[in-house]
Amino acid sequence: MKPPQYLRRTSLRLLAILALAFAACTPQSRLVYMQDKQDLGLEVPTRMEAYRLKPGDILHVRVMSADPEAYDLFNLDAAMQYRATRVGDVGDANMYLYGYTINEKGRIHIPVIGPVEVAGLTLDQAHDQIQEMADEYLVDATVSVKIVNFSVTVLGEVRRPGSFYVYDHEFTIMDALGLAGDLTDYGNRNVVVVRHTDNGLSFSRVDITDRAAVTSELYYLHPNDLVYVEPLVAKRFGFAQFPFAVVFSGISTALLLINFLQ
């Protein structure tokens, strides 16, 4: 006995609708980065505005000289800091513990040199200022300045969420997502950045599918920034866990039976 004609048409239509729904639930259109969405002749800057130091930041400062006695004099904690014999968490912890914390007045205190105002300066400007003051005491002095407390947290739809310590003061949002193992297939590419400001926390979005994201003030991250990747609507409604394979297998079997009975 052959099934009615309308039943065959209904089954085919159902299969087509489910196929379209399955395709819509797969975020293929979002698996892109840095596309030129608008042909505006965008000029990408080679470097964004550098981060400016503020009270609470911790600096790792070293004043180096060919004279060992002078080195110990300007770096009183040097012997303790480099006592660790292996590279890893011990050395990193020492950099944090023996770093110079910028006080509420915006200053750090370096042995022999004394107080140095660094709040409001970029890291390069702070280096130049300390270098100039060290040159008053030493010949051929070399100064090294690093930010110790630069860490970012990446949460949400990424493969390896967590907090990451960074030793590069020009660290971008793409670098952070790379450390977190990239976004999952169901991660929203319109990423949320939570940042500490003088007026409290700020919540902003960066569309990383748009090439214009590199011009955003959020593209270069600041210490203690939080990058949150929201799930797509398909993930929120549970489509990611929906057993599409089982459903389509059942539909295919039913269609085969219908055609066999014709």
C-alpha positions in Angstrom: 0.0 0.0 0.0 1.5 3.3 -1.1 1.3 6.3 1.3 -0.8 9.3 0.3 1.0 11.8 -1.9 0.6 14.6 0.7 2.4 12.4 3.3 5.5 12.2 1.0 5.4 15.9 0.4 5.0 16.7 4.1 8.0 14.4 5.0 10.2 16.1 2.4 9.2 19.6 3.6 9.9 18.5 7.2 13.3 17.3 6.3 14.1 20.6 4.5 13.0 22.7 7.4 15.1 20.7 9.9 18.1 20.9 7.6 17.7 24.7 7.5 17.2 24.9 11.2 20.4 22.8 11.8 22.4 25.1 9.4 21.1 28.2 11.2 22.2 26.8 14.6 25.8 26.3 13.4 27.5 29.7 13.7 29.5 29.5 10.5 29.1 33.2 9.8 30.8 34.1 13.1 34.0 32.0 12.6 35.9 34.9 11.2 38.2 37.5 12.5 39.3 41.0 11.5 37.2 41.3 8.3 36.9 44.6 6.5 33.2 45.1 7.1 33.1 48.7 5.9 35.2 50.0 3.1 36.1 53.2 4.8 39.8 53.3 3.9 40.7 52.5 7.5 44.2 53.4 8.5 45.4 51.0 11.1 47.7 52.8 13.7 51.0 51.1 14.2 50.7 51.6 18.0 47.9 52.6 20.3 48.1 55.0 23.3 50.4 53.2 25.8 49.2 52.3 29.2 49.9 54.9 31.9 51.1 53.9 35.3 48.9 54.5 38.3 49.0 54.0 42.1 48.9 50.3 43.0 50.9 49.2 40.0 54.1 47.2 40.9 57.3 47.8 39.0 60.3 45.7 38.7 63.3 48.1 38.5 66.9 47.2 38.1 69.8 49.6 38.0 72.7 47.7 36.5 76.4 48.7 36.4 79.8 47.1 35.7 80.7 47.7 39.3 79.4 44.9 41.4 79.4 47.0 44.6 77.4 49.7 42.9 74.9 47.1 41.7 74.3 45.8 45.2 74.0 49.4 46.5 71.2 50.3 44.0 69.5 46.9 44.3 69.4 46.0 47.9 67.2 43.0 47.3 69.2 41.6 44.4 70.8 38.8 46.4 67.5 37.6 47.8 65.7 38.0 44.5 68.1 35.9 42.4 68.8 33.3 45.1 66.3 31.0 43.3 68.2 28.5 41.2 65.5 27.5 38.8 63.3 29.5 36.5 59.5 29.4 37.2 57.0 30.4 39.8 59.7 31.2 42.4 61.4 33.8 40.3 58.1 35.3 39.3 57.0 35.5 42.9 60.2 37.2 43.8 59.7 39.8 41.1 56.3 40.5 42.7 57.4 40.5 46.3 60.5 42.7 45.8 59.0 45.0 43.2 58.3 48.7 43.8 54.6 49.5 44.5 53.5 52.9 43.3 52.1 54.7 46.4 49.0 57.0 46.6 51.3 59.9 45.8 52.3 58.3 42.5 55.9 57.6 43.6 58.3 54.7 44.1 61.4 54.7 46.3 64.6 53.4 44.8 67.7 52.9 47.0 70.2 55.8 46.6 68.1 57.5 43.9 65.2 58.1 46.3 61.6 58.9 45.4 60.6 58.9 41.7 57.2 60.1 40.5 56.0 57.7 37.9 52.2 57.8 38.1 50.7 59.1 34.9 53.8 58.1 32.8 54.1 55.4 30.3 56.5 52.6 31.0 59.0 54.1 28.5 58.7 57.5 30.1 59.2 56.0 33.6 62.3 54.2 32.3 63.8 57.4 30.8 63.2 59.3 34.1 64.8 56.6 36.2 67.7 56.3 33.7 68.3 60.0 33.9 68.4 60.0 37.7 70.7 56.9 37.8 73.2 58.6 35.4 73.8 61.2 38.1 75.4 58.5 40.3 76.8 55.9 37.9 78.7 55.9 34.7 77.3 53.7 31.9 74.3 52.7 34.0 71.6 50.5 32.4 68.1 50.7 33.8 65.4 48.0 33.3 61.7 48.7 34.2 58.9 46.2 33.9 55.3 46.0 35.1 54.9 43.0 37.4 51.2 43.1 38.2 50.1 42.8 34.5 47.5 40.0 34.5 44.3 39.5 32.4 41.4 37.1 33.0 39.6 35.4 30.1 36.2 33.7 30.9 33.2 32.4 29.0 33.2 30.5 25.7 36.9 29.9 25.3 38.8 26.6 25.4 41.1 27.3 28.3 39.5 30.0 30.6 41.7 31.4 33.4 44.0 34.2 34.6 47.3 34.9 32.8 50.3 36.9 33.9 51.8 39.0 31.1 55.3 40.4 30.7 54.5 42.4 27.6 53.0 45.9 28.2 51.7 45.9 24.7 49.3 43.0 25.1 46.2 42.9 22.9 42.8 41.3 23.2 43.7 38.9 20.4 46.8 37.8 22.4 44.5 37.1 25.4 42.1 35.0 23.4 45.1 33.1 22.0 46.4 32.3 25.5 42.9 31.0 26.3 42.9 28.6 23.3 40.6 30.7 21.0 36.9 30.9 21.2 34.6 27.9 20.9 32.3 27.5 18.0 29.5 29.0 20.1 31.4 32.0 21.4 30.1 35.4 20.6 32.7 37.4 18.6 31.4 40.6 20.1 33.6 40.3 23.2 33.0 42.1 26.5 35.9 43.9 28.2 35.6 44.8 31.9 38.1 47.4 33.0 39.0 49.2 36.2 38.8 53.0 35.8 38.9 56.0 38.1 35.1 56.0 38.1 34.7 52.3 38.8 34.2 49.3 36.5 33.5 49.9 32.8 31.8 47.4 30.5 32.5 47.7 26.8 32.3 45.6 23.7 34.8 44.9 20.9 33.7 43.2 17.7 36.7 41.1 16.9 35.2 40.1 13.5 35.7 43.7 12.4 39.1 45.0 11.3 38.2 48.3 12.9 38.6 46.7 16.3 42.3 47.5 16.2 41.4 51.2 16.5 39.4 50.6 19.7 40.9 51.9 23.0 40.1 48.4 24.3 42.2 46.6 21.8 45.4 46.9 23.9 44.5 45.5 27.3 45.4 47.0 30.7 46.5 45.3 33.9 43.6 43.4 35.6 41.3 43.6 32.6 38.6 40.9 32.3 37.7 39.5 28.8 34.3 37.7 28.8 33.1 35.8 25.8 29.3 35.4 25.9 27.6 32.3 24.4 25.6 32.6 21.2 21.8 32.3 21.2 22.1 28.8 19.8 24.1 27.7 22.9 21.8 29.5 25.3 18.8 27.5 24.0 20.6 24.3 24.2 21.1 23.7 20.5 24.7 22.8 21.0 23.6 19.7 23.0 20.7 18.8 20.8 21.0 15.3 19.3 20.8 16.4 15.6 22.5 13.2 14.4 19.9 11.0 16.0 17.0 13.1 14.7 18.3 13.1 11.1 19.1 9.4 11.3 15.5 8.8 12.3 14.1 11.0 9.5 16.3 9.4 6.9 15.2 5.9 8.0 11.5 7.1 7.8 12.0 8.5 4.3 13.7 5.3 3.1 10.7 3.3 4.4 8.3 5.6 2.6 10.1 5.2 -0.6 10.4 1.5 -0.2 6.6 1.2 0.4 5.8 3.2 -2.8 
